[in-house]
């Protein structure tokens, strides 16, 4: 299971919803998950969300679940 150490209050529900909508749209369009994570993280203005997305991408690249 993925454990991310970010304060829950650092990412608003609106920011998270926008990020996941963007990510889902790209995945539905056939974009590779790593590329989709990188693109979605570039379009969020929240530094905590950017760091979490980058961490998830790094873990996936390393072969982790």
PLY file of the C-alpha trace (Angstrom):
ply
format ascii 1.0
element vertex 65
property float x
property float y
property float z
element edge 64
property int vertex1
property int vertex2
end_header
0.00 0.00 0.00
1.22 3.50 -0.81
1.91 5.66 2.21
2.36 9.35 1.51
3.32 11.74 4.27
1.37 14.89 3.41
-0.93 16.80 5.71
-4.53 16.20 4.55
-5.25 19.93 4.83
-2.47 20.82 2.38
-4.54 19.70 -0.62
-8.10 20.98 -0.86
-10.88 18.70 -2.07
-11.33 21.00 -5.08
-7.65 20.72 -6.03
-7.70 16.95 -5.63
-10.88 16.64 -7.69
-9.40 18.74 -10.49
-6.17 16.74 -10.46
-7.97 13.39 -10.57
-10.29 14.57 -13.37
-7.28 15.62 -15.44
-5.48 12.36 -14.68
-8.54 10.28 -15.50
-9.16 12.10 -18.79
-5.59 11.47 -19.90
-5.73 7.81 -18.90
-9.04 7.43 -20.78
-7.34 8.97 -23.82
-4.63 6.31 -23.67
-1.82 8.40 -22.16
0.76 6.34 -20.26
0.20 6.59 -16.49
3.67 8.00 -15.80
3.29 10.67 -18.46
-0.24 11.46 -17.23
1.02 11.90 -13.65
3.77 14.24 -14.81
1.44 16.32 -16.96
-1.27 16.56 -14.30
1.29 17.55 -11.67
2.59 20.34 -13.91
-0.90 21.83 -14.16
-1.67 21.99 -10.46
-0.74 25.03 -8.46
-0.42 23.07 -5.23
3.16 22.16 -4.32
2.09 19.33 -1.99
0.05 17.71 -4.77
2.97 18.10 -7.20
5.28 16.35 -4.75
2.84 13.49 -4.17
2.34 12.98 -7.91
6.09 12.97 -8.49
6.58 10.49 -5.65
3.92 8.17 -7.09
5.58 8.39 -10.52
9.01 7.58 -9.03
7.59 4.59 -7.17
5.92 3.28 -10.32
9.17 3.70 -12.26
10.94 1.66 -9.57
8.40 -1.11 -10.05
6.51 -0.59 -6.82
2.76 -0.87 -6.55
0 1
1 2
2 3
3 4
4 5
5 6
6 7
7 8
8 9
9 10
10 11
11 12
12 13
13 14
14 15
15 16
16 17
17 18
18 19
19 20
20 21
21 22
22 23
23 24
24 25
25 26
26 27
27 28
28 29
29 30
30 31
31 32
32 33
33 34
34 35
35 36
36 37
37 38
38 39
39 40
40 41
41 42
42 43
43 44
44 45
45 46
46 47
47 48
48 49
49 50
50 51
51 52
52 53
53 54
54 55
55 56
56 57
57 58
58 59
59 60
60 61
61 62
62 63
63 64
